[in-house]
C-alpha cells in the first residue's frame, strides 16, 4: 500500500454511481481478509485514534488462524550466568592448585568448561557435577598457575559465574556436552468484540468514498454510508482499547468463570499493557533517563533484525519527552536556540516565533525511537477516570510512556495482530422499514422497527512475541 494514492472522502450519495455492486459493506462480506487491513490503513491515516491497529493490521502485520486460541514460542534473553547457591568460606580456596567446590541451583554448567566470575578469575570444572539437596556441586580448580593464588570473590551466596569454553587434555580427550535453552511457550485466547447501532427510516445523504488499490497499480472506488463509517471508526477505537487495556478472564489452565447471559464463556485475551513485563515510573523525565531506558531496551534485543522501538504516549508524555531533550541541550549555553534555517527560533526583529519539537531520539548506539501520540491516553475512558497531573491538570494517563519493541525476530514482526479466519471484520444489517445503504435490498424484513440496525463483530487479539524488550512507564508526579 505504500506509495499508492489511496484516500477516504466524504461525498453526497448518487444513486446512479453508488450501487450495491460497488458498496464497501458488501465487499467486506465477500473479502474481509483482503479489505479489512486496507480499511484500517486508510482510516488510520485519516484518524489517529487507533495507532496500534494501524501499525499491525494496517501495515500487514496480521495473521489469521482457524482457532480461538493461539500459541507461539518465545525466546527471551539467553541465560549465560548462574548464582552461587551455597556460600563458601573464603581465604584459601584454590591455594596450591587444590580443587574446591562451587554449588549452583541447577546443572547448567558443563564439564569441562572454564567459568569466570565478576573479578575475572577463572576456574575449570574438573568433573561431572553431583546432586545435593536442592543444588548441584561442581569440583573446580583455579586456572591461574600461581600456587599462592586463591579465589578472592565468587564464593558468597548469589555471586554470579559465567561459562566460557572447554579446554581438554592433549590426547585421548572425551567428548563433552552442550547446554541449551528451549524457547518458552505463550498461549492466549482471541476475544470477540461487537458493536451495533440503530438508524431511523430517514436516511442521510452523505457517504464515505474509498479509493482502494487493485492489481497492476490501478485503483477502484467503493463507498459506505457515512454514518456507518463513523460508527466503524468508533468500533475500531473500542478495539484499540481492548488491544491496550485488555485483561485476561482465564487462568493458567485456560478456564474462565465469567459467562454471559446465554451461559457462554466470555474470553478476554491480554492487552499490550498486560503482556509487557517491564514496568517503571517517573516524576519528571530527563534525557539521562531516556538514554538509559533506550539503551537497556536495545541492549537486550541481541537477536533482533530491523531494530525498532516506538514510544506511544499522550500529550503530557510528548511534552515531557520534548522538555527533557530541550533541557539537556539548553544546559550547554542555550546552544540549541541559535536562530537560522531549520532552527527553533524563526523570524527576526520583533516578530519571532518558537517552533520545533522533539518527536524522535537517536541513541548513542545509533538506534532511533519515534514518538507516536495516542489520543486514547488523553481522552479515553481510562484517561478520564485517572487522577490529574498536579501541574498541568492533564490526566496522569496522558503522561504514560509505552516503549514497544516493533523489531523483527526470526523473520516475523514482534508486534502482530492475530485474527480468527473469517471473522477479521464482520458486518451485517437487520432491515426494518428501510435497508441501510450498501446492503443487499430485499422485499422481506427481519424487523418491524421503522428503521434498521447494523452490527459489527471482530474476533482478534494482539501478540507481543518478545515481552521482555518493551517497557511501560507511568508518571507519579505529586504522589
Residue pairs with C-beta under 8 A, 6 or more apart in sequence:
1 38
1 41
1 59
1 213
4 213
4 217
4 219
5 211
5 219
6 38
6 41
6 42
6 210
6 211
6 212
6 213
6 219
7 42
7 45
7 46
7 210
7 211
8 42
8 43
8 46
8 208
8 209
8 210
8 211
8 229
9 208
9 209
9 211
10 206
10 207
10 208
10 209
10 226
11 206
11 207
11 208
11 209
11 223
12 205
12 206
12 207
13 205
13 206
13 207
13 437
18 207
18 223
18 437
20 26
20 438
20 439
20 440
20 441
22 220
22 221
22 222
22 223
23 222
23 223
23 224
23 437
23 438
23 439
24 35
24 39
24 210
24 222
24 223
24 224
24 438
25 224
25 225
25 228
25 427
25 429
25 436
25 438
25 439
26 438
26 439
26 440
27 35
27 222
28 35
28 36
28 39
28 425
28 427
29 426
29 427
29 428
32 422
32 423
32 424
32 425
32 426
33 64
33 421
33 422
33 424
35 212
35 425
36 57
36 424
36 425
37 57
37 58
37 59
37 60
37 62
38 212
38 213
39 210
39 232
39 425
40 50
40 53
40 54
40 57
40 58
40 236
41 54
41 58
41 59
42 210
42 212
43 50
43 232
43 233
43 236
44 50
44 51
44 53
44 54
44 58
45 54
47 233
48 373
48 375
49 233
49 236
49 237
49 240
49 375
49 376
50 236
50 237
50 239
50 240
50 376
51 240
51 312
51 372
51 374
52 240
52 243
52 244
52 272
52 312
52 462
53 236
53 239
53 240
53 243
53 417
55 61
55 310
55 372
55 406
55 415
56 62
56 413
56 415
56 416
56 417
56 462
57 417
57 419
61 413
61 415
61 416
61 417
62 416
62 417
62 418
62 419
62 424
63 416
63 417
63 418
63 419
64 418
64 419
64 420
64 421
64 424
65 418
65 419
65 420
65 421
66 420
66 421
67 420
68 189
68 190
68 267
68 420
68 459
69 187
69 188
69 189
69 190
69 254
70 187
70 188
70 189
70 190
70 418
70 461
70 463
71 185
71 186
71 187
71 188
72 185
72 186
72 463
72 465
73 183
73 184
73 185
73 186
74 183
74 184
74 185
74 186
74 465
74 466
74 467
75 181
75 183
75 184
75 303
75 409
75 466
76 184
76 466
76 467
76 468
77 300
77 302
77 468
78 181
78 302
79 108
79 181
80 162
80 163
81 160
81 161
81 162
82 104
82 105
82 106
82 108
82 109
82 160
82 161
83 104
83 105
83 157
83 158
83 159
83 160
83 161
84 102
84 103
84 104
84 154
84 155
84 156
84 157
84 158
84 159
84 160
84 161
85 103
85 104
85 105
85 134
85 135
85 157
86 103
86 135
86 137
86 157
87 155
87 156
87 157
88 100
88 101
88 102
88 155
89 155
90 150
90 151
90 152
90 153
90 155
90 156
91 150
92 150
93 100
93 150
93 151
93 155
94 100
94 123
94 141
94 142
94 144
94 149
94 150
94 151
95 147
95 148
95 149
95 150
96 147
96 148
97 141
97 142
97 145
97 147
98 141
99 126
99 139
99 140
99 141
100 139
100 140
100 141
100 151
101 137
101 138
101 139
101 140
102 115
102 123
102 137
102 138
102 140
102 154
102 155
102 161
103 132
103 135
103 136
103 137
103 138
104 129
104 135
104 136
104 138
104 161
105 134
105 135
105 136
106 136
107 129
107 136
108 163
108 179
109 115
109 125
109 129
109 138
109 161
109 163
109 179
110 125
110 163
110 166
110 176
110 177
110 178
110 179
111 125
111 126
111 127
111 128
111 129
111 176
111 177
112 124
112 125
112 126
112 166
112 167
112 168
112 176
113 124
113 125
113 163
113 164
113 165
113 166
113 176
114 122
114 123
114 124
114 125
114 143
114 163
114 164
114 165
114 166
114 167
115 122
115 123
115 124
115 125
115 140
115 161
115 162
115 163
115 164
116 122
116 161
116 162
116 164
117 151
117 153
117 154
117 159
117 160
117 161
117 162
118 153
118 154
118 159
118 160
119 152
119 153
119 154
121 142
121 144
121 151
121 152
121 153
121 154
122 142
122 143
122 144
122 164
123 140
123 141
123 142
123 143
123 151
124 140
124 141
124 143
124 167
125 138
125 139
125 140
126 139
126 140
126 141
127 139
129 136
129 137
129 138
129 139
130 136
130 137
131 137
142 149
142 150
142 151
153 159
154 160
154 161
163 179
166 176
168 174
168 176
186 463
186 465
186 467
187 254
188 248
188 269
188 270
188 461
188 463
189 250
189 254
189 267
189 268
189 269
189 461
190 267
190 269
190 418
190 419
190 420
190 459
190 460
190 461
191 242
191 246
191 267
191 268
191 269
191 459
191 460
191 461
192 267
192 420
192 423
192 457
192 458
192 459
193 235
193 238
193 239
193 242
193 457
193 458
193 459
193 460
194 455
194 456
194 457
195 231
195 234
195 235
195 238
195 455
195 456
196 453
196 454
196 455
196 456
197 227
197 231
197 453
197 454
198 449
198 451
198 452
198 453
199 227
199 434
199 436
199 451
199 452
199 453
199 454
200 450
200 451
201 432
201 433
201 434
201 450
201 451
201 452
203 225
203 434
203 436
203 437
204 225
204 226
204 227
206 225
206 226
206 227
207 223
207 224
207 225
207 226
207 229
207 437
208 223
208 224
208 225
208 226
208 229
209 221
209 222
209 223
210 221
210 222
210 223
210 224
211 219
211 220
211 221
212 219
212 220
212 221
212 222
213 219
214 220
223 438
224 232
224 438
225 436
225 437
225 438
228 427
228 436
228 438
228 454
231 454
231 456
232 456
235 456
235 458
237 376
239 458
239 460
240 376
241 376
241 380
241 381
241 382
242 268
242 271
243 271
243 272
243 417
243 462
244 271
244 272
244 273
244 376
245 271
245 273
245 382
246 268
246 269
246 270
246 271
246 274
246 461
246 462
247 268
247 270
247 271
247 274
248 268
248 269
248 270
248 274
249 256
249 258
249 266
249 267
249 268
250 256
250 267
256 265
256 266
256 267
258 265
258 266
259 265
259 266
260 266
269 461
269 462
271 462
272 402
272 404
272 462
272 464
273 402
273 472
275 462
275 463
275 464
275 467
276 402
276 404
276 464
276 467
276 470
276 471
276 472
277 467
277 468
278 468
278 470
278 471
278 472
279 471
279 472
279 473
279 474
280 293
280 471
280 472
280 473
280 474
281 473
281 474
281 475
281 476
282 289
282 320
282 401
282 473
282 475
282 476
283 475
283 476
283 477
284 320
284 477
285 320
285 321
285 323
285 324
285 401
286 324
286 327
286 328
287 324
287 325
287 327
287 328
288 328
289 324
290 321
290 324
290 325
290 361
291 363
291 364
293 403
293 471
293 473
294 309
294 361
294 363
294 367
294 369
294 403
295 363
295 364
295 365
297 309
297 403
297 405
297 469
297 470
297 471
298 307
298 309
298 363
298 365
298 367
300 468
300 469
301 307
301 405
301 407
301 466
301 469
303 409
304 405
304 407
304 408
304 409
304 414
304 466
304 469
305 407
305 408
305 409
305 411
306 407
306 408
307 367
307 407
308 368
308 405
308 406
308 407
309 367
309 369
309 403
309 404
309 405
309 406
309 407
309 470
310 369
310 370
310 371
310 372
310 403
310 404
310 406
311 317
311 321
311 369
311 370
311 371
311 372
311 401
311 402
311 403
311 404
312 372
312 374
312 377
312 401
312 402
312 404
313 321
313 371
313 372
313 373
313 374
313 377
313 398
313 399
313 400
313 401
313 402
314 373
314 374
314 375
314 377
314 378
314 383
314 394
314 395
314 397
314 398
314 399
314 400
315 373
315 378
315 394
315 398
316 378
316 389
316 392
316 394
316 395
316 396
316 398
316 399
316 475
317 377
317 398
317 399
317 400
317 401
317 475
318 357
318 359
318 371
318 373
319 392
320 399
320 401
320 475
321 358
321 359
321 361
321 371
321 401
322 357
322 358
322 359
325 358
325 361
326 336
326 358
329 335
329 336
330 336
330 337
336 344
337 343
337 344
337 345
338 345
339 345
339 346
339 348
343 356
344 354
344 355
344 356
345 352
345 353
345 354
345 355
346 352
346 353
346 354
346 355
347 353
358 371
359 370
359 371
360 368
360 369
360 370
360 371
361 368
361 369
361 371
362 368
363 369
369 403
376 382
376 383
377 383
377 395
377 397
377 398
377 400
378 394
378 395
378 397
378 398
380 397
382 397
383 395
383 397
383 398
384 395
386 395
386 396
386 397
387 395
387 396
388 394
388 395
388 396
389 395
389 396
389 398
389 399
389 475
389 477
389 478
390 477
390 478
391 477
391 478
396 474
396 475
396 477
399 474
399 475
399 477
400 472
400 473
400 474
400 475
401 472
401 473
402 470
402 471
402 472
402 473
403 470
403 471
403 472
403 473
404 415
404 464
404 470
405 414
405 415
405 464
405 466
405 469
405 470
406 413
406 414
406 415
407 414
407 466
407 469
408 414
409 465
409 466
412 465
413 465
414 464
414 465
414 466
414 469
415 462
415 463
415 464
415 465
416 462
416 463
416 465
417 460
417 461
417 462
417 463
418 460
418 461
418 462
418 463
419 458
419 459
419 460
420 459
420 460
423 457
423 458
423 459
424 458
424 459
424 460
425 456
425 458
426 456
426 457
426 458
427 454
427 455
427 456
427 457
428 439
428 454
428 455
429 435
429 436
429 439
429 452
429 453
429 454
429 455
430 446
430 447
430 452
430 453
430 454
430 455
431 439
431 442
431 444
431 445
431 446
431 447
431 452
432 445
432 446
432 447
432 448
432 449
432 450
432 451
432 452
432 453
433 445
433 449
433 450
433 451
433 452
434 451
434 452
435 441
435 442
435 452
436 452
436 454
447 453
464 470
